Amino acid sequence: MSKVTPQKIIHKVVDETVDTIIDTIDEVLVDYMYEYGDYEESDNKFFDEKEEMFHSVITELYNRINK
């Protein structure tokens, strides 16, 4: 049996936390896009704009964290 090291636990916690944050950002972004945007369905325009907005959100988070 392999021993679970503190480093493995830290890596697992960080990885799971990042996955959760990304999933949450994606869900909230989609909710806001439908609430404030002019979207009736998820089409190519929607997905293209979602990718652009997602990138903008991550950039803004990075900037705020590194102030």
N, C-alpha and C positions, 0 to 999 in steps of 0.2 A: 504494500500500500504506500502511495506517495503521501508525504507529509504536507499538510496545508500550512504554508508559511505566511507570516504577516504580510509579506509583499504580494502574495497571491490574493489574499483577502482584500488588500488595498486596491489592487488592480480590478478585481471583480466588482467592488463597490463603486469605483470610479466609472467603470464601463457601464454598469447598470444605470447609474445616475445620468450619465451622458445620454444613453439610449432613451431614458424616460423624458429628459428635457427636450430632446429632438422630437420625439413623438408628440409631446404636449405643444411645442411650438407649431408643429405641422397642423394639429387639430384646431388650435386656436386661430391660426392664420386662415384656414379654410372657413371656419365659422365667420370671421370678420370679413372675408372676401364676399361671402354670400350676403352678409348683413349690409355692408356698405357699398358693394360693387354692383355692377349691372350684369349678373350672371344668372342664367336660368338652368344651366346644366354644366357639367364638367366636360369641356371640349378642349381642343388644342390651345385656343386662346387662354382659357382658364389655366391650364397646366403651365403654359409658357409664362404667364404673369405670376403664377404661384411660385415658380422657380426663381423668378427675378425678385419677388418680394421676400422669399425665404432667404436668399442671399443678402438682401438688404437688412433683414432682421438680425442675421448672424453678424454682419459687419457692425451694426449698431451695438449689439451686445458686446462684441469685442472692444469697440471704442469706449464704451462705458466702463467696462471692467478694467481697462488699462489707463484710465484717467488718473 
